[in-house]
Amino acid sequence: MTTLRSLYEYLSYRLPEELREEWDNDGVMVMGEDRRVSRVLVTLDITKEAVDYAAANNFGLIVSHHPLIFHPLRGVTDPRIIALIRGGTAAFSFHTRLDVVEGGVNDTLCELLGIKEVTARGMLRVGEFPQELTHDEFARLLKSRLGCEKLTYVERTPRVRRVAVLGGDGKDEYAEAVASGADTYLTGNMSYNTMTDAAAGPINVYEAGHFETEFPVCRTLCDMIGEFDPSVYCEIFRSNQIKTL
């Protein structure tokens, strides 16, 4: 049976630590003594609801994309961390290395949307649809594949064909998306000022939601765990608590 340490070592082999951005903090968030694990909960965020669900359903490990611990701790006061320690539940997070790695967040997003001939430009992925799409067709595709409740966009060209893709917060990669030769930039969210500037820029920009553009990678993480040990039960937890009216 798989142990916590052996699973972490395998995931770090698939998601090398050297791909992590310098400012990032990911890896082992909570782990005591090494022990066997047979049930893993995968989630985008380690929320209170995810911790409670893991405890109620005997999951020995939570694996997330967003780090449970991002800033240095001056004391252990976070009720989620305290609950994990008390319940003996370990937690691993794989953040920017999962963004960058081949087959990670952004490749998963491209595959889900049917974007072909994908190339990497750092975290950014750039590829093409087999044929041009109208904005209405592109919007319907995003809503059906990602489950978006709303889209925010800037229309600068009449068609969508060559797309730059970055799940999550994409404001810092806007210039790279423009330089890539894409006609459209798809990301999770950008700042208001960046979107305002993009309205005068050369390419279309779509905000499809931070959660919605990154959540598909949870299936990728489950698949990685299953490849290491098919006997491990892996379940995906939908952590988003943000509602849209």
C-alpha positions, 0 to 999 in steps of 0.5 A: 500500500502507498505511503504518504512519503512515497506518494509525495516523492512520486508527485514531485517526480512528475511535478519537479520542485525546480519548476516552482516559482521563487515566490511560491510556497508549495509541497508538504503543507501538513504531515506527521509520521509517514504512514499508509494512505488509501484515500486521497481527496483532491481539491483546488483549495483546502477550504474548511469545507474540504477539511471537514469532508475529508475528516467525515469520510476518512481521507488520510490526505488532501492534495490541492493546487493552491497552497494551504500555507502561502505566507510564513506562519508566526503561529498556528492559528488557522483552524484548518491547519489545527483540524488537519493536525488533530485529525491526522490528515496530511496535506500536499499542495502543488502550485506553480510547478503544476502550472508550468509542467507539461500536462499541467493546468494549462495543457489540461485546459487546452485539451479540454477545450479542443485547442490543438498544436499547443506550444509552451511559452513559460506558463502560457500555452498557445494553440489553435482551433481546427477552424475559426469560431465566432465569439458566440461559439467560443462563449458557448464552448467555454460555458459548456466545457468549464461550467462558467456562470459568466464571462467577461471579455474584450472583443478586438477581432471578429473571430477566434482561432489562435488562442493563448491560454493561462488558467487562474490570474493572468494579468501578468502574462497579457503582454506575452499573450500579445507577443505570441501572435494569438488573436485571443487570450483566455485566462481566469481573471485579470485586474480591472486596469489590465482589462481596461488597457486590453480594450485598446489592445490588439487581441480579444481577452476572455476572463472565464473565472479563476476557479473554472479555468483551474479546477479541471487540473484536479482530474489530472492530479487524480490520474497521476495518483492512480498511475502511481497506485491504482488501488488508492481511492481518489475523489475530487472535491469542488471547493468553490464557495463564490456564488454568482447571481 
